[in-house]
Amino acid sequence: MRTEPDLDKGRLIDHLRERYRLPVERLDFVPFGLDSWSYVATDDHGGRAFVKLTGQGPSARAAASETSLLAGLAAAGVPVPRPIPDRDGGLVGAFEGYEVQVLEYLEGGNLEDETAWPDDLYGKVAELVAAVHASTPRVRSLGPRTEDYELPFLPGLAAALAAIEARVRPPRLDDPSLTAFRELMLPRTGEIRAAIDRLERLRDRARSGSRPADMVLCHTDIWGSNLILDESASLHLLDWNGARIAPPEADLFMFAGTSFFPPGRFGSFLRRYEPAVGRVDLDADRLGFYLYRRDLEDLALFVDDIVAARTDLMAPSATLAIIADLVQELPLLDDRIERARAVLRA
């Protein structure tokens, strides 16, 4: 779980009152997210808003792009939280080194703990993904980046594997989390290197495949934590900082078999998805590229957190648990690709 940033909440409340004219009385930290910090702001009448803080630099540019995209999606009728502008009409502000976004608060709960996925709810997710993809003509001009198939996280992950294999003395000999990390990773480095090779081959196929990809707006991180089921049983999709114009497989891989959505329901997902967008010509190798990229990109992120002793995101024990889960997922990916291939053939 995310740890709360070291900032003056009283000053942030004053900022929200002054810049956004929100009569905020209380801020409650939301301990989720990997690249931002979030609060629920409650006013003196019980009204609420969602406040998202992002580090400056590339993250800030992504925040500005995300907020413009949210406004466009909301105007297109896609169920997303609407941005709340500041007193000058701006959608992204600044506070003590953070970029600030304020969004409408959606009454309801996220689906992070959902495991059974009843047919009606699963179908609603499929229809929501279809609505996102169908919105592409209306939001393409708002600047979401385009898929480039690059893998910028691989050099850092490869360097960490090399250090483990060479048994380089850790810089912090008394750090138990670093010792546990090395013990966890050392028996699996060959397996992880093989997965990297597999990802690079799938990337080459995705780039130069004989079957051109249709390019649509993709969220790229659709899972329970980013889905809100509101009080009227409507679904809303949150956290758009990874959005890009990409093949539909950049979203659909989540439903072809991940630890969150069961692979056996991919066919039923497509039966609810396709009526809203028309028949799609999906490619199993592109699905495989995104399955491998997601697992290894997440692995690289959490490995870097451990190596750099970064604890502002989450506790080391939680980071190690996620690393263990990601490594255990790798041997399952090829089977999931083949199961998806069988569904597409059918």
N, C-alpha and C positions, 0 to 999 in steps of 0.2 A: 504493500500500500504506500501511496505517496506521503512524504512528510511535509509538514506545513513550512512555508518559507519564513525566514526571519525578517519580518516587516512590522511596521506599526499599524495595527488594524484600525486604531482610532483615526490615524491620518488617512487611511484608505476610505473609511466611512465618510470623513469630511470631503474627500475628493469626489466620491460618488454623489454626495449631496450637492456640491458646488458645480461640478461639471455636467452631471446628468439630471440634476434636479429631482433626485430620488430621496425621499425622506427616510433614509436607512437608519435603523436602530441597532441592528445586530448582523454580524457576519459569521457564518458557520463554514468551516473548512470542509471540502469534499476530497477525501484522500484517494482519488483515482486520477489516471492520466500519466503519460510518460514524458511529455514535453511541455506541460503547462501546469499551472496551479489554479484551482477553482474554489469559489466560495458561493454560497447562497446568501444573498442580501435580503433581509426582512425589514419592511418598513413599519411605521407606527400603526398602520391599519391592518397588518398581517399580509400585505401584498409582498411578493417576492420577485427577485430577478437573479439571473445566473451571471456571475462575474468570473471571467477567465483571464489569467495573467500569463504572459509569454515572455521569455527572455528576448532581449534585443538582438539585432543581427538578422541572419537568415530566418530565424523563427518569427521575427516581427514582420518580415515581408510576407511570409506564409500566412500570418494572422490577418494581414490586410486583405490578401487575396481570398482567404476563407470567408471573411465577413461579407465582402462584396458578393461572393458566390451564394452565401446563405440568403442575402436579400433577393437575389435573382431567382433562386429556387422557390422561396416563399411566394414571390410574385407569380411564379409559374404553377403554383398550387401543389408543389411537393411538400409533404409534411416535415418541416424542419423548424427549429427555433428561430424566431425573427430577431435580427439585431436591433438593439435600442440605441439610437443616435445620441450624441452628447448635445449640449446647448447650441453648438455651432453646426450641427448636422453631421459631424464626423462619426465614423463607425469604429475607429481604432484610436485610442488615446494613449497617454503615457503616465506612469506613476513610479517614481523612485527606481528607475532602471528597468521597469517592466512595461510591456505593451498591454493595454487593457481593452478587453471587449466586454460589453454588457449585452446579454441576450434575454429574451423572455423566458420565464421559468415555466416549465411544463409540469403540471400536476400529474403525478403518476409514479411509476417505478421502472427502473431499468430491468433488463432481462438477463443480467449476468448469471444469476443462479438458476435460470431455466434449463432443465435437462430433458423433460419429457417431450416438449414441443408438440402439443396437440395439433391435429391437422389444420384447424381453422387459423391458429396463430402462425403456424409454419407457412400457410398459404398467404397470410397477410404480409409476411416478410418477403415472399416471392413477388407479390404485387408491388410492394414498396420499391424493391430493387428495379423492377420493370419501369416504374414511374420515374426513377432517377435516370435511367438510360434513355427513356423516351424524351426527357427534358433537354437533351443535348442541343438541338437547334436554338433554343431560347437562351442558353447560358454559355455557349461556347465562346462568345466574345468577352466574357468576364475574366478571362485570363487564366483558367486552370492550366497547369503545365501539361505537356504532352509526353506520353510514355517514350522513354529513350532506351529502355532495356539495360541501362547501366547498372553496375554492381559495385558502388563505391565503398561498401563496407567490407569487401573481401580482403584487401591488403591488411587491414587491422586484425581481422580474425586469423589470417594466415600467420601474421607475426606472433600473435599470442600462442598459436599452436606450436610454432617453431621454438619459442622460448620454453614451453612445457616439455617438448621432446628433447631439447638440449639440456634439460634439468638446470636451467639458469637459476642461480640463487635468488629467491624473491627479495625485493627491496625492503620488505617489512617482515622480518623473520618471526616477529611475535604476533603476527596477524592470523588468528585462527581461521578466518574466512578464506584467506588466500591459500592456506595450507589445505583446507577442505576442497577448495576449487581445483587445485592441482591434482589431488587424489581422485576427484571426480572425472577430470578431463583426460588424464594421462592414458588410461586404457582405451579411450575412444578417439584419439586423435586421427588414427588411420581411417576410421569410419567417417569422421567429419571431413577429412580431405577427399575421400571418395565422393561424398555428397557435394562438395564444392565443384569437383570435376563434372559431376552429373548436371549441376545447375548451369555451368558454363556451356555444356553441350546443348541443353534445352534452350538457353538464351540464343545460341547461334541459330537453332531451328526456328525459334519464334521470330527472329529478325529477318531471316531469308526464306521462310517457308513458302511453298508454292501456293498456299491458300491465303490470300490477303485477308487481313483482319478488318472488320467493321470497327470504327473508332467511336466510342460513346463516352459520356461523362461517367466516371467510376468513382465511388467513394473510397474503395480499397481496404476498408477496415470494418466490415459489417459483421458485428458479433453482438452478443447480448448486452455488454456494457454500453454500447453506443445506440441501443434501441430502447426507447421509452414507450411504454404502453400507458396511455393517459386514461382519465376517468371515464371517457366515452368509448374505451376499447379501441382507440385509433393509435397506430404506430407512428413514431417520429424518429428520424435518424439524426444523430448528433455527431460532433467531432469530425469536421470536414478538412482538417489540415493536410490530409494525404490525398485529396482529390486530384484527379488528373484525367485527361482525355486519353483513353486507352482501349484495347480490345475488351469486350464484355467479360472475358475470362478473368480480368483483373479483379472483378467482384465475384464472379461465379465460382472461382476455385474454392471459396469458403464453403460452398455447399456441395462440392464434389468430394469432400472428405477431410474434415479437420477435427481437432479434439472437441470443437464446440458443436458443429452441425454433423449429424451422423451420415456417413457416405451412402448408406442404403436408401436414402430418400432423395437422391439427386434427381432421379427421373420424375418424381412427384413434384419437386421444386420447379423443374422446367415446364411441366404441364400447367402450372399456375403462372409462370413467368411469360411464356411465349405469347399467349393471347393478347397481351398488352403491347408487345413490341414487334410481333410478327415472328416468323420462323428465323432462328439464328443458326449460322453455320459455325459451330464451335469446334475447336481443335484440342484433342486430348494432350498433345505436347505443350500447347500454350497453357492449359490448366496446370500441367506439371511444372512448367517454369515458375508460375506464381506460387504453387505449393512449396517448392524448394526455396524460392526467394524469400517467402514470408518466414519460414522456419529459420533459415540461416541468417537473415537480416536481424531477426529478433535475438538469435543466439549471439551475434556479434555485438549487439547493443548491450546485452546484459553481461557478457564477458568483459567488455570495456568498463562497465560500472565496477565490477569486482577488481580488475587490475588497477584502475585509477582510484580505488577506495572511495567511490562516489556514493555517499549515503543520503544525499538530499532527495533522491528519488524514492528509495525504499530501504528497508533494513537488509543487511547482507544475507541473513538466513533466508529471507523471501526471494532475493535475487538468485541464490544458489538453487532453491527449489525450482524456480522457473527454468534455469539452465538445465537441470537434470531432466525436466519434462521435455524440453526442446530436443535434447540429445536422444531421448528415448523415442521421439516421434520420427526421427530420420529413417530408420529401417522400414517404416510403414508407408512411406510416401509412394514408392513405386507400385505397390499393390493398389493404392488409392487411384493412381493414374490409370492403371489397367481396368479397374472397376468403372471409372468414368468413361473410358474408351468403349467399354461394352454397352453402357447406357446410351452413348451417342450413336453407336451402330444400330441400336434398337429403335 
